[in-house]
Amino acid sequence: MNKPTIFFSHSSKDRDLILAIKTKLDSITGGVLEIFLSSDGQSIPFGSNWVHKIEDGLKQASVMFVFVTPNSIATNWIYFEAGFAYSKGIEVIPVGIGIDIALLKAPLSLLQGFNITSGDGLNNFISVINKKFDYRFEEKFSDNDYTSMIACQNESFNTLDLRDVFDSVYYELLAEYGDGNGGKITYNVEEFFENITVYLTKHNVKHSYEFSENQKSILVYGIKIVYKIGKKQDEKDSIRQDQLDKICFTISPYNFEKSYDLFVQLAQLINDNWIDFRFSLRNGYAYITREEHLASVMSVYPDEFGFAENRLGSFSYREKDMKFSIYNLNKWELRKGAHYVLNLVFNPQNIIYRDIQDFVYSLVEKEVIYKV
């Protein structure tokens, strides 16, 4: 005989908090219930199709608790799960943590739920379970349980720093690009580098530098700026694009907010509205890399992500005017192993640090970026 199943709908950023509630409930109920929690590593075994497993969990559930938090309210996923459950006749109960459910809009505002602000609030889980399944479990949540569980929330993905995920952020500007129509777009890279040195000196931004015959480098805050002097072209000979002048920015994810603010100031010295960042992951993290898998995930969140119509494998982030893709940096160098990077294209004048942070959090939440 199958155990009665309850479903916890939540944001993965709140994983530690929700897992703490699940663990305590398991202890109180003696394991007679099946509590489906998609981020616990047990309800969905590693390597399983997570969408199908969530659908299976919803089909088996008799009641769903929808955890409404500052993290989950920022995504439409809880509405998707709640709507699916409600359409299947599953009792849906909103649970407010850090958000008063009385202030919610429809459809969640139409459902009877409760807020958690103390141990008594947590005991509402026991009351619902006893009534729904005709049990007689004792209400054993205490105010100390509430305090420790909220502490778990403060240590969740909501405090994830970019340096936890990324090894480096890279930007490169070449002296010349093709425009796609047989023409060329050119940049005076040498002048750009000289303008950077003038800017840093004029604004008393402390930095160090090192110049040689073929390369000039500046180290400032968390940014290393390298101007690589290319070959000079004469009238007879042609040179490859990778032999041209170029300027490279390697930006540390440590204290990224401060470094990014400086980069935005320096980017104003370029006569170009669009730049692209290349994010390399730290060891222990990976991207979803297959285009069809990415397309599958993005299509689940049409209000948040879209497809770039003219470039296969490129997507848009609707919250802000950003485009991104994940590709193998060594695709054309067979002797090297695969090295996948996240390429993010945006106008730095319109994007603040928080926008990039929210974008990364969204990819982590949807497991486009995941731990290995």
N, C-alpha and C positions, 0 to 999 in steps of 0.2 A: 504493500500500500504506500503511495507517494505521500510525502510530508506536505502539509499546507505550505504554500509559497507566498512570501511577501517580497516586493520589489522595491529597492532603493534607487530612485532616480536622482542623479546628482552630477555636479561638475567634478572632473578628475582633479581639479585644483583643491577640492575639499576632501580628497581621498583619506587623509589621516584622521580627520574629524569623523567622517562617516564610518570608517573602519572601526574606530573606537566605540561608536554607538552599537554597531553590529556585534562586536566582541562581547560587550556587556549584555546585550539582548540574548545572545547565544547562551551565556552563562545563566541568566535568569530563567530562561525557558527550557534549559536542559537539552537543547538540540532537537526538540520536537518539531521545530519550524525550519523551512528552507528559506534563507535570506539571500536573495540574489543581489549581488553588488559587483558591478562589472569591473571595477578597478582593484578588486581584492586579490587577484592572481589565482583564484580558485573557481569562482563562478564561470570564468572564461579561461580555460587552460591555454598556455602559451602555444601559439601557432594556429589557434582556431580562428574561424571566420567570425570576427567580433560582432558584426551586424546580425548575422544569423543567430548567434548565441543570445544576443539581446532580445531578438524577436521570440526565440524559444522561451526565454525567461519570462517575457511579458505574457505569452500564451498560457503559461502554467500558473501565473500569479492570481491570487484572489483579491489582494489589496496592494496599492502602490503608495509609498510615501515619497512625495516630491520635495526635495530639500531646496528651499528657496534661500539663496545666500547672495552676497554681492558678486561672487564668482559665477554662480549658475544663472543669475538673472541677466548676465551679459551675453549669454548664448541662447539660441533658439532650441537647443537640443532637448531641454526639459519639457518644452511645449510639445515637441514632436512625440516624446515618449508618453507624456500625460494624455495627449490627444488620442494616440493609438490605444492606450489602456482604456480610456473612457469609452471609445467606440466599441470595445470588446466587452463592455459590461463590468470592467474591473473597478472597484472602489478606489478613487483617487483622492489622496489627502495631502494638501500642501503643508509643509513644515517650515516655518520661518526661523532662520538663524541669522541674526544681524540685519534682517529686513522684516518689518511688520507686515504680515500677510493681509491685514485689513486695508493696506494701501495699494495692494496689487490691482492690476486691471484684468478684465475678462480675457481668457476664460477661467484662469486660476482663481480669480476673486469670487467666482460663483460657487466654489467648492468649500465645504466645511473643513477647516484645518485648525492648526494651533501653532503658537510661537514657543520657542525654547529660550527661556531666560533664567532658568534655575533647574534644580533637580525635579521639582514638581512638573515642569514642562516636559522633561524627559519621560516621566512616568505616564504621559499620555500614550506613549507607544504600548505600554502594558495594558492600559485601559482599552485601547482599540483592539489589540490582539485577543484579550479576554472576551470582549463582546463579539468579535467577528467569528472566533473559532470555539466559543463556549469553554474557555479555560478559566482557571482560578489562580493565575500567577500573582505573587506578591509584588507590590510596587517597591522596588529596591534601589531605584536611582536616587542618589543623594546630591546635595549641593556641591560636595567635593568632586563627584563624578562630572558634574557640569563644568566646574572650574578646570579640571584636567583635560576635558574634551575640547574646550574652547582654546586651551593652550596648544592642543594638536593642530587646530585650525590655523593658528598664527605661525606655525612652522611648516605649512603646506606649500603647494606650488605658488600660492599668492605671493610669497616672498622669494621666489626663484630669481636669482641674479643671472644676467646673460653670461657671466663668466663660468657659471655652473654647466653651461651647455656648449659654449663656443670656445675654440682655441684662438681664433683670430678673425678679424674683419678686414677685407682687402678691397682697395679701389685703385684702378689703373686708368690713366689717360695717355693715349698714344698721340703722336704728332699728326697722324693721318688715318682716316677711315674711308672706306668706300661708302657711297650714299645709297647703294642699291640700284642706281640708274646709270651706272657707268662713270659717274663723277666722283669727286672727292670732297671730304670735309676735313679741314686742317685746323690744328691748334698750335699756337706758339708756346710749346711746352717750356722752353728756356725762359721766356718772359714770365710765364706763370710761376715758375720756381723763384725767380728774382722778386716777384711781387709778394710771394709768401715771406721771404726773408725781410722785406721792407715792412710788411704788416706786423710781424712778430716784434721787430725792433721798435717800431713806432708805438706799439701798444704795450711795450715793456713786458712781453711774454717771455719768461725765461726759457732758454733752449740751448742745446749744444749742437755743433755742426762739425762736419769733416768733408773736405773737398779733395778730390784727386783728379787725374787727367780725364778719366772716363766716367766719373760718378761724383755727385754731390749729395750729401745726406744731412738731414736735420732730425733731431730727436726733441720732441716737445710734448709735455704731458704724457698721454698714452699713445702718441702717434709717432711713427717713424716715416719720414718722407724722403724718398730717394729719387733723384733725377738722374736717369741713366742716359748718357750722351751717346747717340747713335752714330752711324756712319754718315759721312757727307756724300751726297749724291752728285755726280757730274752729269754732263749732257749725254754721255755714251752709255753709262752703266745704270742699271736699275738695282734697287735693294729691296729685300723682303720687308714686310711690315714689322716683323719682330726685330729688325735692325734699326728702326727709326728711333728718334728721341722718344722717351716716355717718362712719366712721373708716376711713382707708386706710393700709395698710402697703406701702411699696415697699422691697423688700429686695435689696440688691446681691448678686450671685453671687460677688463678690470676698470672700475670707475668710468664705464662707457658713457654715461650721461655727460660728464665734463668733457671728455674727448670729442663726443659727437657735437656738442655745442661749438667747440672750436673748429671742427671740420666744416660746419655750416658756414661759419664766418669766412674760412679760407675758400670754400666752394664758390662764394660770391665773386671771387677773382677770376673765375672761369666764365667765359661767355657761352654758357650752356645751362639750360634749365633742368636737364635730366642727368642723373648719375646712377651707377649701379654698384651696390655693395655685394661682395662675395663672402659668405659666411662658411668657415670651416669648423667642423665639430670637434669637440674634445674626445679623447678615447673614452669608450663606454657609452657613446651615443651614436645613433644612426638615423638616416632619413628613409622614408618610403621613397624608392627610386624609380620604380616602374611607372610609366606614364599612365597606364590603364588603372593601376591601383590608386594613384593620386587623383585621377579623374573620378573614380568611384567615391572617394572620401569627399572631394570638393562638391560633388553633386548632391550630397546629403544636406549641405548647408548653403542653399542657393541665395539666401539673404546676406550671407557673409562673403562668399566666394563666387567667382565667375570664371568663364573660359576666355582666354585671349584668342579672338577669332582668327587672327592672321599668323599665329605661331603655335605649332603643335607642342604640347607639353608645358605651355605657359598659362598662368592663371592670374586672375585679378583679386585683390583684397578690397572688397567694396566699402569697408569702414573708412578707408582712406584711398587716395588715388595711387595705389601701388600695384606693380605687377611682379610676379615671381615665378621661378622655375627651379628645378633641382636637376643637375646634370653632372656627368662625369668629366672632370677637368682634364683627365688624361685620355679622353676618348680617341684621339688621333695619335697617341704615342703608345703603341702596343707593348713596348718594352717595359712600361711602367704599370704598376697596379692601378686599379680603379680608385679614384679619389673624388667622391661626390661633394658638391658644394651647393649651397642655397644662394641663388642670384636674385637680389631684390632691386628693382628699378623704381625710382621715385624722384620727385622734385624736392630737394632739401629745404627749400624756402617754405614749403607747405607742410613739412613733416617734422614733428618734434620727437624727442627721445622716447616719450611715453607711447607714441604711436608705434614705434618699432618694437618696444617692449610688449605691448598688447598683441601685436601681430605674432611675435614669437610664442607668447603664452598660448595663443589660439592654436598654433601648430603643435605645441606640446600637448595641449588638452585633447586634440583630435588624434594624437599619436602619429602625426606625420613626422615628428621628431620623437624618438623613443629610446629608452635605455636598452642596452644589449648585455 
